[in-house]
Amino acid sequence: MATTARILCFVLVMVLMGCCCSAKIYQVGDSEGWRAKGGTYYAWARRKEFQVGDSLLFEYDGNVNDVTRVSSALEYQFCNSASPQAVYKTGHDLVTLTEPGYHFFINSNHSQCVAGQKLVVFVVQYHQIPPPPPRKILPFAKDFKVGDSQEWRVPDESDFYAKWSEQKQFHVGDNLLFYYNYEVDDVLEVSGDLEFKSCDTSSPVAVHYSGQDLVRLTKPGIHYFITSRTGHCEDGLKLRVLVRPLTRGGPKKMQLSPLDRLIKWLQSFRPQPHH
């Protein structure tokens, strides 16, 4: 019995270790820690992949700074700490990421936040067993990183994104991944070709400004994306994609020409051989 109990305990410990072994602790800003410095945290988070169960370690001078967790991209963008989800002030804060999605952190000192002391991270669901690839659910679903290595920024050639889009085939269920410096650009989805051509930002369908935006293509048709930053859209920072309906199971029936249909109809009158 004692041997059996020891074996069961060992198995339990191994299972628990297996569940938690992939969780990571990320020191925000690495050796620089949590302080005001423009663009630091955008570049830092961009190189990471955060999963549910991971933790962020904020190291800073608690007499000068704090960590304020806010709930929306709007509060994050405008450094609005009036209705925080949580406030940390110890100078050595470990924040566990318990839910997938975007998580926003700022300094409640408005000037410090405006100077760059804010962080947004995108968290994906943790899977103990790797999930089946998306094609099991949506046979043709793909993720497209907009611009590939160019990402989303003003291109050297104004037709860069038009050429990039023409080389792809987009279907309903696919995702567009926009990576960019949120202090320089943003992503606006607009409703029509006129707004797209004229870079009209007055009535967008959706606005994204986290610097790491995932946009799912949920409807067939043409989708238009521009930036609101003055001059950037006019210089070519705009994207138009044609989204095709999702192809569902099996090959399509071949369409017969009128002549083929006539021949098939005449063949139906051919006498059948007698056995």
C-alpha positions in Angstrom: 0.0 0.0 0.0 2.8 2.4 0.9 4.5 1.7 -2.4 1.2 2.3 -4.3 0.6 5.6 -2.4 4.1 6.8 -3.2 3.6 6.0 -6.9 0.2 7.8 -7.0 1.8 10.9 -5.3 4.6 10.8 -7.9 2.2 10.6 -10.8 0.1 13.5 -9.3 3.2 15.7 -9.0 4.2 14.9 -12.5 0.7 15.8 -13.8 0.8 19.1 -11.9 4.2 19.9 -13.2 3.0 19.1 -16.7 0.1 21.5 -16.4 2.2 24.3 -15.2 5.6 23.8 -16.9 4.8 26.0 -19.9 3.8 29.0 -17.8 6.4 31.8 -18.0 7.3 34.9 -16.1 8.2 37.9 -18.2 10.0 40.8 -16.6 8.4 43.9 -18.3 11.1 45.8 -20.1 13.7 43.2 -19.2 16.7 44.9 -17.5 15.2 48.4 -18.1 12.2 47.6 -15.9 9.0 49.7 -15.8 9.7 53.3 -16.5 8.7 56.1 -19.0 10.4 55.6 -22.3 8.6 56.1 -25.6 8.1 52.9 -27.7 10.0 50.7 -25.3 7.1 48.4 -24.3 5.6 48.2 -27.8 8.9 46.8 -29.1 9.3 44.6 -26.0 5.8 43.0 -26.2 6.0 42.6 -29.9 8.7 40.0 -29.6 6.7 37.8 -27.1 3.9 35.3 -27.3 1.8 35.4 -24.1 -0.4 32.6 -23.0 -3.0 32.3 -20.2 -1.1 31.3 -17.1 1.9 33.4 -17.9 2.8 36.3 -15.5 4.2 39.8 -16.0 6.8 41.0 -13.4 6.8 44.8 -13.0 10.0 46.1 -11.4 10.1 49.9 -10.6 10.5 52.5 -7.9 7.3 52.4 -5.9 7.8 56.0 -4.7 7.6 57.4 -8.2 5.6 54.9 -10.3 2.7 52.4 -10.2 1.0 49.9 -12.4 -2.6 50.6 -13.3 -4.6 48.0 -15.2 -7.3 49.5 -17.4 -10.1 47.7 -19.2 -10.2 49.2 -22.7 -8.0 50.3 -25.6 -9.6 53.8 -25.3 -8.4 54.2 -21.7 -5.0 52.9 -22.7 -4.6 55.2 -25.7 -5.6 58.4 -23.7 -3.9 57.4 -20.5 -7.2 57.5 -18.6 -6.8 55.9 -15.1 -10.1 57.1 -13.7 -11.7 53.6 -13.6 -8.9 51.1 -13.2 -9.4 47.3 -12.9 -6.5 47.2 -10.5 -3.7 49.3 -9.2 -0.3 47.9 -8.1 2.2 50.0 -6.0 4.7 47.7 -4.4 7.5 48.2 -7.0 7.8 44.5 -7.4 4.4 43.3 -8.8 3.7 39.9 -10.3 0.5 40.0 -12.5 -0.8 36.6 -13.7 -2.6 36.7 -17.1 -5.7 34.6 -16.4 -7.8 35.4 -19.5 -7.2 35.4 -23.3 -7.4 38.7 -25.2 -5.9 42.2 -24.8 -4.6 43.4 -21.4 -3.8 47.0 -20.9 -1.4 48.6 -18.3 -0.5 52.2 -17.8 1.1 54.5 -15.2 -1.6 56.5 -13.3 0.7 59.5 -13.6 -0.6 61.0 -16.8 2.6 62.6 -17.9 4.5 59.4 -17.4 2.0 57.4 -19.3 2.0 59.9 -22.2 5.8 59.7 -22.2 5.5 56.0 -23.0 5.0 54.1 -19.7 2.2 51.9 -20.9 1.9 48.3 -22.1 -0.6 46.3 -24.1 -0.2 42.5 -24.4 -2.2 40.1 -26.4 -2.8 36.8 -24.6 -3.8 33.5 -26.2 -5.5 30.6 -24.6 -3.2 28.1 -23.0 -3.7 24.5 -24.2 -2.1 21.6 -22.2 -2.5 19.5 -25.3 -1.9 21.3 -28.6 -5.2 22.1 -30.3 -5.9 20.7 -33.8 -4.9 23.2 -36.5 -7.6 25.7 -37.5 -8.2 23.7 -40.8 -10.0 21.1 -38.7 -12.6 23.7 -37.9 -12.4 26.0 -41.0 -10.8 24.0 -43.7 -9.2 27.0 -45.4 -8.7 29.4 -42.5 -5.3 31.2 -42.5 -3.6 34.0 -40.7 -2.0 36.7 -42.9 0.5 39.0 -41.5 -0.2 42.2 -43.3 2.8 43.3 -45.4 4.8 40.3 -44.2 8.2 41.7 -43.1 7.2 45.3 -44.1 4.3 45.0 -41.5 1.9 48.0 -41.4 3.8 51.2 -42.0 4.3 53.8 -44.8 5.8 51.8 -47.7 8.5 53.0 -50.1 6.2 52.3 -53.0 2.6 53.6 -52.8 1.2 50.4 -54.4 3.0 48.0 -52.1 -0.1 46.8 -50.2 -2.1 46.5 -53.4 0.5 44.2 -54.8 0.7 42.3 -51.5 -3.0 41.7 -51.5 -3.2 40.6 -55.1 -0.7 37.8 -54.4 -3.1 36.3 -51.7 -6.4 34.5 -51.7 -8.6 35.5 -48.7 -11.6 33.5 -47.5 -14.2 34.0 -44.8 -12.7 32.9 -41.5 -9.2 34.1 -42.4 -7.4 36.6 -40.1 -5.4 39.7 -40.9 -2.6 40.4 -38.4 -1.6 44.1 -38.3 1.7 44.8 -36.6 2.8 48.5 -36.3 4.0 51.2 -33.9 0.8 52.4 -32.2 2.5 55.8 -31.5 2.9 56.3 -35.2 -0.1 54.6 -37.0 -3.4 52.9 -36.4 -5.8 50.8 -38.5 -9.3 52.0 -39.6 -11.7 49.8 -41.5 -13.9 51.9 -43.8 -17.0 50.9 -45.6 -16.5 51.7 -49.3 -14.2 52.4 -52.2 -14.8 56.2 -52.0 -13.6 56.4 -48.4 -10.7 54.2 -49.3 -9.5 56.2 -52.3 -9.9 59.6 -50.6 -8.5 58.4 -47.3 -11.7 59.6 -45.5 -11.5 58.8 -41.8 -14.7 60.5 -40.7 -17.0 57.4 -40.5 -14.9 54.2 -39.9 -16.6 50.8 -39.4 -13.9 49.9 -36.8 -10.8 51.4 -35.3 -7.8 49.5 -34.0 -4.8 51.1 -32.3 -3.1 48.5 -30.0 -0.1 47.9 -32.4 -1.0 44.2 -32.5 -4.4 43.9 -34.1 -6.1 40.7 -35.2 -9.0 41.3 -37.6 -11.1 38.3 -38.6 -12.7 38.4 -42.1 -16.3 37.4 -41.3 -18.0 38.3 -44.6 -17.3 37.8 -48.3 -16.7 40.9 -50.4 -14.2 43.7 -50.4 -12.8 45.0 -47.1 -11.0 48.3 -46.9 -8.3 49.4 -44.4 -6.6 52.8 -44.0 -4.8 54.8 -41.3 -6.0 58.0 -39.8 -2.5 59.5 -39.5 -2.1 62.6 -41.7 -0.3 61.9 -45.0 0.3 58.2 -44.3 -2.8 56.9 -46.1 -2.1 59.2 -49.1 1.5 57.8 -49.2 0.2 54.2 -49.6 -0.7 53.0 -46.1 -4.0 51.5 -47.2 -5.1 47.9 -47.9 -8.0 46.5 -49.9 -8.7 42.8 -49.8 -11.2 40.6 -51.7 -12.7 38.0 -49.4 -14.2 34.9 -51.0 -16.9 32.8 -49.4 -15.7 29.8 -47.4 -15.4 26.7 -49.6 -17.3 23.9 -47.9 -16.5 20.1 -48.3 -16.0 18.2 -51.5 -15.3 19.3 -55.1 -17.9 21.4 -56.9 -19.9 19.8 -59.7 -18.6 20.6 -63.1 -20.8 23.1 -64.9 -21.8 21.8 -68.4 -22.0 24.0 -71.4 -25.3 24.2 -73.3 -23.9 21.9 -76.0 -22.8 19.3 -73.4 -26.2 19.4 -71.8 -27.8 18.8 -75.3 -25.5 15.8 -76.0 -26.3 14.4 -72.5 -30.0 14.8 -73.1 -29.8 13.1 -76.5 -27.8 10.2 -75.0 -30.7 9.6 -72.6 -32.7 8.4 -75.6 -30.1 5.9 -76.8 -31.5 2.3 -76.7 -30.1 0.2 -74.0 -28.6 -3.2 -75.0 -30.7 -6.3 -74.1 -29.0 -9.1 -72.3 
